[in-house]
Amino acid sequence: MNAKTKGTGNAQKTIALNKRARYEYHIDERFEAGLSLEGWEVKSLREGRVQFADSYILFKDNQAWLFGCRIDPLPTVSTHFTPDPLRTRRLLLHRREIDRLGGLVERKGKTVVPTAMYWSKGRAKVEVGVATGKQMHDKRKTERDRDWARQKSRILKHA
């Protein structure tokens, strides 16, 4: 057992973070959604072979779908099966959560983006955020604040 899961049965381990979403959007609310995966995808997630910087979430037929998430197959995937790394994956949410998110998306300037992927009790979960787009001056302010925090920690470390 590794240090994160030792002693607790419900520890969370991060698979991937969508740093681009935090840069591009103001995240207002967060929801936890399950992810419908195939066997080879679960094995690839355990190896950390996922990229979802350009992924997004759409609502069709009262269901939430994750588009653009790339899960690269392991080289040991069966030869009689051709995996699709960019297939659309269904997000598992309660009906009222889907209705709430769908209602928020219909408002002007709101979107739903995946912010993180992690393990929770042995299951792959996606953190979904309701977001509004940032303007260019907001992005510059975020960078300036982050740089100042980094400089401040360096000053305190050497002082």
Number of C-alpha atoms within 10 A of each C-alpha: 6 6 6 10 13 10 10 9 10 12 13 17 15 14 19 18 19 18 12 12 22 18 16 16 21 18 21 11 11 15 14 17 20 18 18 17 14 10 8 16 22 17 15 17 21 12 13 14 17 20 17 23 19 14 17 18 21 16 17 9 6 10 16 21 19 22 17 18 20 19 22 19 20 15 8 7 15 10 8 6 7 9 17 12 14 16 13 16 17 19 23 18 16 12 11 9 15 17 16 11 21 19 11 16 18 10 9 8 11 19 21 23 26 26 24 20 24 18 18 16 14 12 12 21 22 25 17 22 24 20 23 18 17 16 11 10 9 15 17 13 11 14 13 12 12 12 12 12 12 11 12 11 12 11 10 8 8 6 6
